[in-house]
Amino acid sequence: AKVAEVHLWSSETLKVCASFRFHQADIAALGFMQGGEVLITVGADRDHTVALWATAQEGWYNFRKKDKAPLAVASAYRGGGVHGVLAAPGGRDASPRFLTYGAAHLKFWQSDRLAPALEGRRGSFGTRGAPRAITTAAWLGPDKLVAGGCDGEVFFFEDKRVVRTVQLRALPISVLLPLPDAVLAIGSGGICTLVRDSAQQPSKAAEIEVASLPGAPDARLQTPCVGGATWRRSGILLASRTFLLALDLGAGLHQPRSCTVVLMQPSRPLTSACAHPLEPRVFTGALDGSVRCYRSDTHQPLPERSFRASAGVTCLAVSGCAPGASASSWLAVGCDDSTLTILCESPFRYVLRRCLSAARAKLTCARFSTCDASGVHPLWLAVGSEDGCIHTFKFKQAAAAESLSHSGAEAVEKFATLRGHAAAVVDVAFADTLPCGLLLSVDATGQALAFDVPLARRLPSVAALRDVPLSPWTSPVGWHVQGCWPPERKAADAAALPPRRFQEVPSRGLVAATDVDPARAPAVEIYPFPCPTPPAQPPP
């Protein structure tokens, strides 16, 4: 039977100091009470079982920890999910109290210190009934509580009963921060609202939209808020899935000063990256739809060059360009809904956005051909997809000029769809020649095909590219990287190519490859290039 395990870590040694095994399903919520001496866990089973565990290092709870069993067990809520746990205020000597909240309920719990036995009572929402879900809660005092709903409701509790309800914008309440005589409610959309905790005080709410503050990230990149903290009524630390923001409220909530991005990260895995050929800039794409730009020399983010795509980003490519301030590179962004977006890299100007597959096949890789600065030879773009197709595009201009005013077919046109692969295309590479017309592609089974792009036809054999330079080398197959693979592969894996990435380091005689064993920790291996046979010494 499946048994969930909870690990207790020491903040000093960063090692596991205890483990608890009891729940027969995943852990839905957990939290501490009694100053960290008791751990509360809630399982995701049908009854949403709640259990109390002794975690103290000394004292009475440390004695009970030796039993290696829960102090008390009860059913939290059978009617729906439990989203969170919140300990009640009080010292270590007070009676253990906490609450659980979630789908259409909020439940108050208390226990006897000497003979632990959980007693729960659901909170009363009055004649309006319970909301669809309680998303967050915060204590205002020993018997006063404020809770936020999924439709923008703010409930004020006294002695387990709602005494006042305030309706804000119809968005889930993510964070509730108690202030003197007020509560700061932060919605998932990043709107902060000051709500008075007494009906006798002015009820007009003061709102702050985080995206409108100086220094705030682009609203297109923001994600729902998940936590926050406040201090001295002059600052707020606000956490979302992608940003950690510091709000300066020194002049009060009515006159916020600024917003500072402390940390930035994607909320879903990174899938692609590409580097500008001339400028110290790197672009990364993630499945949350974000395309972020960083300086490669200082490793600092460039928010003004970051944006959000229409869906999860699965491939990126940037073209070459002629040196000078009047020309710019092209940037291609492929998504998991088969949408391709092409825009000028500097300044950002969209020239094409198109769905390449009626079946919404995910776009897997993209590559530009060599850029001819003179403009005599055309620039090509090849985009591979999960259905085995390769879509080619022809540009009217090799570089994107700042004065470019055309878009669509006047700037770039869909040229052809190349077929021949029976599996997802994992890599495409143009020959490093002018004019550039030959393309090498590899699919997930390791099959390599060669194409003549201007004629939109498949070549009889990849041997036609034997003497053609392909730089930088990125293909996972070929005699150039044959020595980077293990000498023998299991028969079960013979029909599938392990998901490895290769990237030649030009002018260094090296090629970087991701680790061949997915079970090990992620690593990058360095091989000599070309590497037709396994090197005498293992890669570093």
For each residue, the residues with C-beta under 8 A, 3 or more apart:
1: 24
2: 24 25
3: 21 22 23 24
4: 21 22 23 24 25 26 27 43
5: 19 20 21
6: 19 20 21 27 30 39 41 53
7: 16 18 19
8: 16 17 18 19 20 39 55
9: 14 15 16 17
10: 13 14 15 16 17
11: 14
12:
13: 10 17
14: 9 10 11
15: 9 10
16: 7 8 9 10 19
17: 8 9 10 13
18: 7 8 55 65
19: 5 6 7 8 16
20: 5 6 8 39 41 51 53 70
21: 3 4 5 6
22: 3 4 41 51 69 70 73
23: 3 4 26 27 41 43 44 45 49 51
24: 1 2 3 4 43 45
25: 2 4 43 44 45
26: 4 23 43 44
27: 4 6 23 30 41 42 43 44
28: 42 43 44 48 81 82 83
29: 41 42 82 83 84 85 100 102
30: 6 27 39 40 41 42 85
31: 39 40 84 85 86 87 98
32: 35 36 38 39 40 55 87
33: 37 38 40 87 88 96 97 98
34: 37 38 56 61 87 92 94 96
35: 32 91 92
36: 32 55 56
37: 33 34 54 55 56 59 61 92
38: 32 33 34 52 53 54 55 56 61 71 96
39: 6 8 20 30 31 32 52 53 54 55
40: 30 31 32 33 50 51 52 53 85 87 98
41: 6 20 22 23 27 29 30 50 51 53
42: 27 28 29 30 48 49 50 51 76 82 85 100
43: 4 23 24 25 26 27 28 48 49 50 51
44: 23 25 26 27 28 48 81
45: 23 24 25 48 49
46: 78
47: 75 76 78
48: 28 42 43 44 45 75 76 77 78 81 82 102
49: 23 42 43 45 73 74 75 76
50: 40 41 42 43 73 74 75 76 82 100 109 118
51: 20 22 23 40 41 42 43 70 71 72 73
52: 38 39 40 70 71 72 73 96 111 116 118
53: 6 20 38 39 40 41 65 70 71
54: 37 38 39 61 62 63 64 65 67 71
55: 8 18 32 36 37 38 39 61 65
56: 34 36 37 38 59 60 61 62 65
57: 62
58: 62
59: 37 56 62 63
60: 56 63 64 113
61: 34 37 38 54 55 56 64 65
62: 54 56 57 58 59 65 66
63: 54 59 60 66
64: 54 60 61 67 71
65: 18 53 54 55 56 61 62 68
66: 62 63
67: 54 64
68: 65
69: 22
70: 20 22 51 52 53 73
71: 38 51 52 53 54 64 111 116
72: 51 52 111 116 117 118
73: 22 49 50 51 52 70 118
74: 49 50 109 118 120
75: 47 48 49 50 78
76: 42 47 48 49 50 82 100 107 120
77: 48 80 82 100 102 103 105 107
78: 46 47 48 75
79: 103 104 105
80: 77 102 103 104 105 133
81: 28 44 48 102 103
82: 28 29 42 48 50 76 77 85 100 101 102 103
83: 28 29 101 102 103 133 134 135
84: 29 31 100 101 102 136 137
85: 29 30 31 40 42 82 98 99 100
86: 31 98 99 100 101 137 138 139
87: 31 32 33 34 40 97 98
88: 33 97 98 99 139 142
89: 139 141 142
90: 94 95 97 142
91: 35 94
92: 34 35 37
93:
94: 34 90 91 97
95: 90 110 111 112 113
96: 33 34 38 52 110 111 113 116
97: 33 87 88 90 94 108 109 110 111
98: 31 33 40 85 86 87 88 109
99: 85 86 88 106 107 108 109 123 137 145
100: 29 42 50 76 77 82 84 85 86 106 107 109
101: 82 83 84 86 105 106 107 134 135 136 137 147
102: 29 48 77 80 81 82 83 84 105 133 134
103: 77 79 80 81 82 83 132 133
104: 79 80 130 131 132 133
105: 77 79 80 101 102 122 123 130 134
106: 99 100 101 122 123 130 134 137 147 157
107: 76 77 99 100 101 120 121 122 123
108: 97 99 120 121 122 123 160
109: 50 74 97 98 99 100 118 119 120
110: 95 96 97 118 119
111: 52 71 72 95 96 97 116 117 118 119
112: 95 115 116 117
113: 60 95 96 116
114:
115: 112
116: 52 71 72 96 111 112 113
117: 72 111 112
118: 50 52 72 73 74 109 110 111
119: 109 110 111
120: 74 76 107 108 109
121: 107 108 160
122: 105 106 107 108
123: 99 105 106 107 108 147 157 160 161 162
124: 160 161 162
125: 128 129 130 131 155 162
126: 129 161 162 165
127:
128: 125 165
129: 125 126
130: 104 105 106 125
131: 104 125 134 149 150 151 153 155
132: 103 104 149 150 151
133: 80 83 102 103 104 149 150
134: 83 101 102 105 106 131 137 147 148 149 150
135: 83 101 148 149 150 172 173 174
136: 84 101 147 148 173 174 175 176
137: 84 86 99 101 106 134 145 146 147 148 176
138: 86 145 146 147 176 177 178 183
139: 86 88 89 142 144 145 178
140: 144 145 146 156 178 183 197
141: 89 144
142: 88 89 90 139
143: 158 159
144: 139 140 141 156 157 158 197
145: 99 137 138 139 140 156 157
146: 137 138 140 154 155 156 157 176 178 183 197
147: 101 106 123 134 136 137 138 154 155 157 176
148: 134 135 136 137 153 154 155 172 173 174 176 185
149: 131 132 133 134 135 152 153 154 155 172 173
150: 131 132 133 134 135 172 173
151: 131 132 170 171 172
152: 149 167 168 169 170 171 172 173 187
153: 131 148 149 165 166 167 168 173
154: 146 147 148 149 165 166 167 168 173 176 183 185 195
155: 125 131 146 147 148 149 162 164 165
156: 140 144 145 146 162 163 164 165 166 197
157: 106 123 144 145 146 147 160 161 162 163
158: 143 144 161 163
159: 143
160: 108 121 123 124 157
161: 123 124 126 157 158
162: 123 124 125 126 155 156 157 165
163: 156 157 158
164: 155 156 199
165: 126 128 153 154 155 156 162
166: 153 154 156 195 203 205
167: 152 153 154
168: 152 153 154 171 173 185 187 193 195 205
169: 152 187 189 191 193
170: 151 152
171: 151 152 168 187 188 189 191
172: 135 148 149 150 151 152 187 188 224
173: 135 136 148 149 150 152 153 154 168 176 185 186 187 188
174: 135 136 148 186 187 188 224 225 226 227 228
175: 136 184 185 186 225 226 227 228 238
176: 136 137 138 146 147 148 154 173 183 184 185 186
177: 138 183 184 186 228 229 230 236
178: 138 139 140 146 183 184
179: 182 183 184 194 230 233
180: 233
181: 196 197 198 201
182: 179 194 195 196 197
183: 138 140 146 154 176 177 178 179 194 195 196 197
184: 175 176 177 178 179 192 193 194 195 230 236 253
185: 148 154 168 173 175 176 192 193 194 195
186: 173 174 175 176 177 190 191 192 193 225 228 238
187: 152 168 169 171 172 173 174 190 191 192 193 225
188: 171 172 173 174 224 225
189: 169 171 224
190: 186 187 209 210 211 219 222 225 238 240
191: 169 171 186 187 207 208 209 210
192: 184 185 186 187 207 208 209 210 236 247 253
193: 168 169 184 185 186 187 205 206 207 208
194: 179 182 183 184 185 205 206 207 253
195: 154 166 168 182 183 184 185 205
196: 181 182 183 201 202 203
197: 140 144 146 156 181 182 183 201
198: 181 201
199: 164 203
200:
201: 181 196 197 198
202: 196
203: 166 196 199
204:
205: 166 168 193 194 195
206: 193 194 253 254
207: 191 192 193 194
208: 191 192 193 212 213 247 253 256
209: 190 191 192 212 213
210: 190 191 192 213 216 222 238 245 247 259
211: 190 216 217 218 219 222
212: 208 209 216
213: 208 209 210 216 247 256 258 259
214: 257 258 259
215: 258 259 260 261
216: 210 211 212 213 219 245 259 261
217: 211 221 222 243 245 261 264 303
218: 211 221 222 303 306 307 308
219: 190 211 216 222
220: 307 308
221: 217 218 242 243 290 292 303 306 307 308
222: 190 210 211 217 218 219 240 242 243
223: 240 241 242 243 267 288
224: 172 174 188 189 240 241
225: 174 175 186 187 188 190 228 238 239 240
226: 174 175 239 240 241
227: 174 175 238 239
228: 174 175 177 186 225 236 237 238 239
229: 177 236 237
230: 177 179 184 233 235 236 237
231: 234 235
232: 235
233: 179 180 230 249 252
234: 231 248 249 250
235: 230 231 232 246 247 248 249 250
236: 177 184 192 228 229 230 246 247 249
237: 228 229 230 244 245 246 247 262
238: 175 186 190 210 225 227 228 244 245 246 247
239: 225 226 227 228 243 244 245
240: 190 222 223 224 225 226 243 244 245
241: 223 224 226 267 288
242: 221 222 223 264 265 266 267 288 290
243: 217 221 222 223 239 240 261 262 263 264
244: 237 238 239 240 261 262 263 264
245: 210 216 217 237 238 239 240 259 260 261 262
246: 235 236 237 238 259 260 262
247: 192 208 210 213 235 236 237 238 256 258 259
248: 234 235 256 257 258 259 260
249: 233 234 235 236 252 253 256 257
250: 234 235 257
251: 254 255 256 257
252: 233 249 255
253: 184 192 194 206 208 249 256
254: 206 251
255: 251 252
256: 208 213 247 248 249 251 253 259
257: 214 248 249 250 251
258: 213 214 215 247 248
259: 210 213 214 215 216 245 246 247 248 256
260: 215 245 246 248
261: 215 216 217 243 244 245 264 301 303
262: 237 243 244 245 246
263: 243 244
264: 217 242 243 244 261 292 301 303
265: 242
266: 242 269 270 284 286 287 288 290 292
267: 223 241 242 286 288 290
268: 286 287 288 312
269: 266 286 287
270: 266 273 284 285 286
271: 285 286 287 312 313 314 315
272: 284 285 313 314 315 316
273: 270 282 283 284 285 316
274: 282 283 316 317 318
275: 281 282 283 296 318
276: 279 280 281 282 283 318 329 345
277: 318 319 320 321 329 371
278: 320 321 323 329
279: 276
280: 276 295 296 297
281: 275 276 293 294 295 296 302 305
282: 273 274 275 276 293 294 295 296
283: 273 274 275 276 291 292 293 316 318 331
284: 266 270 272 273 291 292 294 316
285: 270 271 272 273 290 291 309 313 314 315 316 333
286: 266 267 268 269 270 271 289 290 292 312 313
287: 266 268 269 271 312 313 314 336
288: 223 241 242 266 267 268 312
289: 286 308 309 310 311 312 313 335
290: 221 242 266 267 285 286 306 307 308 309 313
291: 283 284 285 306 307 308 309 313 316 333
292: 221 264 266 283 284 286 301 306
293: 281 282 283 301 302 305 306
294: 281 282 284 299 300 301 302
295: 280 281 282 298 299 300 302
296: 275 280 281 282 299
297: 280
298: 295
299: 294 295 296
300: 294 295
301: 261 264 292 293 294 306
302: 281 293 294 295 305 306
303: 217 218 221 261 264 306
304:
305: 281 293 302 346 348
306: 218 221 290 291 292 293 301 302 303
307: 218 220 221 290 291 348
308: 218 220 221 289 290 291
309: 285 289 290 291 312 313 333 335 339 341
310: 289 335 337 339 341 353
311: 289 335 336 337 339
312: 268 271 286 287 288 289 309 335 336 337
313: 271 272 285 286 287 289 290 291 309 316 333 334 335 336
314: 271 272 285 287 334 335 336 362 363 364
315: 271 272 285 332 333 334 363 364 365 366 383 384
316: 272 273 274 283 284 285 291 313 331 332 333 334 366
317: 274 331 332 366 367 368 381
318: 274 275 276 277 283 329 330 331 332 345 368
319: 277 329 330 331 332 368 371 379 381 398 399
320: 277 278 329 368 370 371
321: 277 278 327 328 329 371 373 398 399 400
322: 327 371 373 398 399
323: 278 327
324: 327
325: 402
326: 401 402 403
327: 321 322 323 324 399 400 401 402
328: 321 344 345 346 347 399 400 401 402
329: 276 277 278 318 319 320 321 344 345 346 399 400
330: 318 319 342 343 344 345 368 379 381 395 399 400 412
331: 283 316 317 318 319 342 343 344 345
332: 315 316 317 318 319 340 341 342 366 368 381 383
333: 285 291 309 313 315 316 340 341 342 343
334: 313 314 315 316 339 340 363 364 365 366 383
335: 289 309 310 311 312 313 314 338 339 340 341 362 363
336: 287 311 312 313 314 362 363
337: 310 311 312 355 360 362
338: 335 355 356 357 359 360 361 362 363 385
339: 309 310 311 334 335 353 354 355 356 363
340: 332 333 334 335 352 353 354 355 356 363 366 383 391
341: 309 310 332 333 335 350 352 353
342: 330 331 332 333 350 351 352 353 381 393 412
343: 330 331 333 348 349 350 351
344: 328 329 330 331 347 348 349 351 400 404
345: 276 318 328 329 330 331 348 400
346: 305 328 329 402
347: 328 344 402
348: 305 307 343 344 345
349: 343 344 400 404 407
350: 341 342 343 353 407
351: 342 343 344 400 404 406 407 408 411 412
352: 340 341 342 393 407 408 411 412
353: 310 339 340 341 342 350
354: 339 340 414
355: 337 338 339 340 358 360
356: 338 339 340 361 363 383 385 389 391
357: 338 360 361 385 387 389
358: 355
359: 338 387
360: 337 338 355 357
361: 338 356 357 385 386 387 389
362: 314 335 336 337 338 385 386 424
363: 314 315 334 335 336 338 339 340 356 366 383 384 385 386
364: 314 315 334 384 385 386 424 425 426
365: 315 334 383 384 425 426 427 428
366: 315 316 317 332 334 340 363 381 382 383 384 428
367: 317 381 382 428 429 430 474
368: 317 318 319 320 330 332 371 379 380 381 430
369: 379 380 381 382 430 436 453
370: 320 430 432 433 434 436
371: 277 319 320 321 322 368 379 398 399
372: 375 376 377 378 379 398 434 435
373: 321 322 398 399
374: 377
375: 372 397 398 399
376: 372
377: 372 374 398 434 435 436
378: 372 394 395 396 398 435
379: 319 330 368 369 371 372 394 395 397 398
380: 368 369 392 393 394 395 415 430 436 437 453
381: 317 319 330 332 342 366 367 368 369 392 393 395 412
382: 366 367 369 390 391 392 393 418 428 430 439 441 453
383: 315 332 334 340 356 363 365 366 390 391 392 393 428
384: 315 363 364 365 366 389 390 424 425 426 427 428 441
385: 338 356 357 361 362 363 364 388 389 390 391 424 425
386: 361 362 363 364 424 425
387: 357 359 361 424
388: 385 419 420 421 422 423 424 425 443
389: 356 357 361 384 385 417 418 419 421 425
390: 382 383 384 385 417 418 419 421 425 428 439 441 451
391: 340 356 382 383 385 414 416 417 418
392: 380 381 382 383 414 415 416 417 418 439 453 456
393: 342 352 380 381 382 383 412 413 414 415
394: 378 379 380 412 413 415
395: 330 378 379 380 381 398 411 412
396: 378 406 410 411 412 413
397: 375 379 400 401 404 411
398: 319 321 322 371 372 373 375 377 378 379 395
399: 319 321 322 327 328 329 330 371 373 375
400: 321 327 328 329 330 344 345 349 351 397 404
401: 326 327 328 397 404
402: 325 326 327 328 346 347
403: 326
404: 344 349 351 397 400 401 411
405:
406: 351 396 410 411
407: 349 350 351 352 410 411
408: 351 352 411 412
409: 412 413
410: 396 406 407
411: 351 352 395 396 397 404 406 407 408
412: 330 342 351 352 381 393 394 395 396 408 409
413: 393 394 396 409
414: 354 391 392 393
415: 380 392 393 394 453 456
416: 391 392 453 456
417: 389 390 391 392
418: 382 389 390 391 392 439 441 451 453 456 458
419: 388 389 390 458
420: 388 449 451 458
421: 388 389 390 424 425 441 443 447 449
422: 388 443 445 447
423: 388 443 444 445 447
424: 362 364 384 385 386 387 388 421 443 444
425: 364 365 384 385 386 388 389 390 421 428 441 442 443 444
426: 364 365 384 442 443 444 476 497 499
427: 365 384 441 442 474 475 476
428: 365 366 367 382 383 384 390 425 439 440 441
429: 367 439 440 441 470 473 474 475
430: 367 368 369 370 380 382 436 438 439 453 470
431: 436 437 438 439 440 465 468 469 470
432: 370 436 469 470 471
433: 370 436 437 438 468 469
434: 370 372 377
435: 372 377 378 454
436: 369 370 377 380 430 431 432 433 453
437: 380 431 433 452 453 454 455
438: 430 431 433 450 451 452 453 459 464 465 468
439: 382 390 392 418 428 429 430 431 450 451 452 453
440: 428 429 431 448 449 450 462 465 470 475
441: 382 384 390 418 421 425 427 428 429 448 449 450 451
442: 425 426 427 446 447 448 449 475 476 477 497
443: 388 421 422 423 424 425 426 446 447 449 497
444: 423 424 425 426 496 497
445: 422 423 495 496 497
446: 442 443 476 477 496 497
447: 421 422 423 442 443
448: 440 441 442 462 475 477 478
449: 420 421 440 441 442 443 458 459 462
450: 438 439 440 441 458 459 461 462 464 465
451: 390 418 420 438 439 441 456 457 458 459
452: 437 438 439 455 456 457 458 459
453: 369 380 382 392 415 416 418 430 436 437 438 439 456
454: 435 437
455: 437 452
456: 392 415 416 418 451 452 453
457: 451 452
458: 418 419 420 449 450 451 452
459: 438 449 450 451 452 462 464 465
460: 464
461: 450 464
462: 440 448 449 450 459 465 466
463: 466
464: 438 450 459 460 461 468
465: 431 438 440 450 459 462 468 470
466: 462 463
467:
468: 431 433 438 464 465
469: 431 432 433
470: 429 430 431 432 440 465 473 475
471: 432 504 506
472: 503 504 505 506
473: 429 470 478 480 481 502 503 504 511 529
474: 367 427 429 501 502 503 504
475: 427 429 440 442 448 470 478 480 481 502
476: 426 427 442 446 481 497 500 501 502
477: 442 446 448 481 497
478: 448 473 475 481 482
479: 482 530 532
480: 473 475 511 529 530 531 532
481: 473 475 476 477 478 484 485 502 511 513 527 529 530 531
482: 478 479 485 531 532 533
483: 527 531 532 533 534 535
484: 481 502 511 513 525 527 531
485: 481 482 489 516
486: 489 516
487: 534
488:
489: 485 486 493 494
490: 493 494
491: 494
492:
493: 489 490 496 498
494: 489 490 491
495: 445
496: 444 445 446 493
497: 426 442 443 444 445 446 476 477 500
498: 493 516 518
499: 426 514 518
500: 476 497 513 514 515 516
501: 474 476 513 514
502: 473 474 475 476 481 484 511 512 513
503: 472 473 474 511 512 513
504: 471 472 473 474 510 511 512 529
505: 472 508 509 510 511 512 529
506: 471 472
507:
508: 505
509: 505 528 529
510: 504 505 526 527 528 529
511: 473 480 481 484 502 503 504 505 526 527 528 529 530 531
512: 502 503 504 505 524 525 526 527
513: 481 484 500 501 502 503 516 524 525 526 527
514: 499 500 501 522 523 524 525
515: 500 518 520 522 523 524 525
516: 485 486 498 500 513
517: 520
518: 498 499 515
519:
520: 515 517 523
521:
522: 514 515
523: 514 515 520
524: 512 513 514 515
525: 484 512 513 514 515 539 540
526: 510 511 512 513 539 540
527: 481 483 484 510 511 512 513 531 535 539
528: 509 510 511 531 535
529: 473 480 481 504 505 509 510 511
530: 479 480 481 511
531: 480 481 482 483 484 511 527 528 534 535
532: 479 480 482 483
533: 482 483
534: 483 487 531
535: 483 527 528 531 538 539
536:
537:
538: 535
539: 525 526 527 535
540: 525 526
